[in-house]
Amino acid sequence: MKIVKTVLCILFGLMFINAGLNKFFNYMPMPKMTAEQMALMGAFVKISWLMPLIGAIEVIGGLLFMLPKYRALGAIVILPVTVGIVLHNAIFEPSGLAIALPFFLINLWMIGDNWNKYKPMISDSKTY
């Protein structure tokens, strides 16, 4: 099971690193978009700092996710991105859920697997 987890985490991380780098270098072709998706993308482009921020989060989160020592941090860093991907696919491109949901579930699995590392952040003790 440890080998499966390691392989999935490396693939997960590489996928997000690739997606993040694409936001900076635009080397992957864009799929056909509906008018609604084009309007949404136009809004993202108007907010000029948004796509570089998401790209940086994807690259950093993907790198952290691949390293066992930092996987718990990477899983939390990348969680808002995976939630956004699932919501976007659920609303605009339901066929993309076949890829988005497994990635979201892998992310949740790693959060659950590292739950003890998060406990100090949410415990009632006032050690700050």
C-alpha positions as CSV (number, residue, x, y, z in Angstrom):
1,M,0.0,0.0,0.0
2,K,2.9,2.3,0.7
3,I,4.1,2.0,-2.9
4,V,0.7,2.8,-4.2
5,K,0.5,5.9,-2.0
6,T,3.9,7.0,-3.1
7,V,3.2,6.5,-6.8
8,L,-0.2,8.3,-6.5
9,C,1.4,11.2,-4.6
10,I,4.2,11.6,-7.2
11,L,1.7,11.5,-10.1
12,F,-0.6,14.0,-8.2
13,G,2.3,16.3,-7.6
14,L,3.5,16.1,-11.2
15,M,0.1,16.8,-12.5
16,F,-0.2,20.0,-10.4
17,I,3.3,21.1,-11.2
18,N,2.5,20.7,-14.9
19,A,-0.8,22.7,-14.6
20,G,0.9,25.4,-12.6
21,L,3.8,25.8,-15.0
22,N,1.3,25.9,-17.9
23,K,-0.2,29.1,-16.3
24,F,3.2,30.8,-16.7
25,F,4.3,29.4,-20.0
26,N,1.1,28.4,-21.9
27,Y,2.5,25.3,-23.6
28,M,-0.7,23.2,-23.5
29,P,-3.5,23.9,-26.0
30,M,-6.7,25.3,-24.6
31,P,-9.8,23.1,-25.1
32,K,-12.8,24.6,-26.9
33,M,-14.8,26.7,-24.4
34,T,-18.4,27.7,-24.2
35,A,-19.4,31.4,-24.2
36,E,-20.0,31.1,-20.4
37,Q,-16.5,29.7,-19.9
38,M,-15.0,32.4,-22.2
39,A,-16.6,35.1,-20.0
40,L,-15.3,33.5,-16.9
41,M,-11.8,33.2,-18.4
42,G,-12.0,36.9,-19.4
43,A,-12.7,37.8,-15.8
44,F,-9.7,35.8,-14.7
45,V,-7.5,37.6,-17.2
46,K,-8.8,41.0,-16.0
47,I,-7.6,40.1,-12.5
48,S,-4.0,39.9,-13.8
49,W,-2.5,38.5,-10.6
50,L,-4.9,35.6,-10.1
51,M,-3.6,33.1,-12.6
52,P,0.1,33.5,-11.6
53,L,-1.0,33.1,-8.0
54,I,-2.9,29.9,-8.7
55,G,0.0,28.7,-10.8
56,A,2.5,29.3,-8.0
57,I,0.2,27.6,-5.5
58,E,-0.1,24.6,-7.9
59,V,3.7,24.3,-8.4
60,I,4.5,24.7,-4.7
61,G,1.6,22.5,-3.5
62,G,2.6,19.8,-6.1
63,L,6.2,19.9,-5.0
64,L,5.3,19.6,-1.3
65,F,2.8,16.9,-2.0
66,M,5.5,14.7,-3.6
67,L,7.8,14.9,-0.6
68,P,6.7,12.6,2.3
69,K,8.1,15.0,4.9
70,Y,6.0,17.9,3.6
71,R,3.0,16.0,2.2
72,A,0.6,17.2,5.0
73,L,1.4,20.8,4.2
74,G,1.1,20.2,0.5
75,A,-2.3,18.6,0.9
76,I,-3.6,21.6,2.7
77,V,-2.0,24.1,0.3
78,I,-3.5,22.4,-2.8
79,L,-7.0,21.7,-1.2
80,P,-8.6,25.0,-2.3
81,V,-7.4,24.4,-5.8
82,T,-8.8,20.8,-6.0
83,V,-12.1,22.1,-4.6
84,G,-12.2,24.8,-7.3
85,I,-11.4,22.2,-10.0
86,V,-14.2,19.9,-8.8
87,L,-16.7,22.8,-8.6
88,H,-15.7,24.1,-12.0
89,N,-16.0,20.7,-13.6
90,A,-19.3,20.0,-11.9
91,I,-20.8,23.3,-13.2
92,F,-19.2,23.8,-16.6
93,E,-17.7,20.5,-17.8
94,P,-19.2,17.4,-16.0
95,S,-17.2,15.0,-18.2
96,G,-14.1,16.4,-16.4
97,L,-15.3,15.0,-13.1
98,A,-13.8,11.6,-14.1
99,I,-10.4,13.2,-13.5
100,A,-11.2,15.9,-11.0
101,L,-12.9,13.6,-8.4
102,P,-10.1,11.1,-8.1
103,F,-7.6,13.9,-7.6
104,F,-9.9,15.4,-4.9
105,L,-10.2,12.1,-3.2
106,I,-6.4,11.5,-3.3
107,N,-6.1,14.9,-1.7
108,L,-8.6,14.1,1.0
109,W,-6.9,10.7,1.6
110,M,-3.6,12.4,2.3
111,I,-5.3,14.9,4.6
112,G,-6.9,12.0,6.5
113,D,-3.6,10.1,6.5
114,N,-1.8,13.0,8.0
115,W,-4.6,14.1,10.4
116,N,-2.4,13.8,13.5
117,K,-0.1,16.5,12.1
118,Y,-3.0,18.9,11.9
119,K,-4.3,18.3,15.4
120,P,-2.0,20.8,17.1
121,M,-3.4,23.5,14.9
122,I,-7.0,22.8,15.9
123,S,-6.7,21.6,19.5
124,D,-8.1,23.6,22.4
125,S,-4.8,24.0,24.2
126,K,-3.6,27.6,24.3
127,T,0.1,27.1,23.6
128,Y,0.6,30.0,21.3
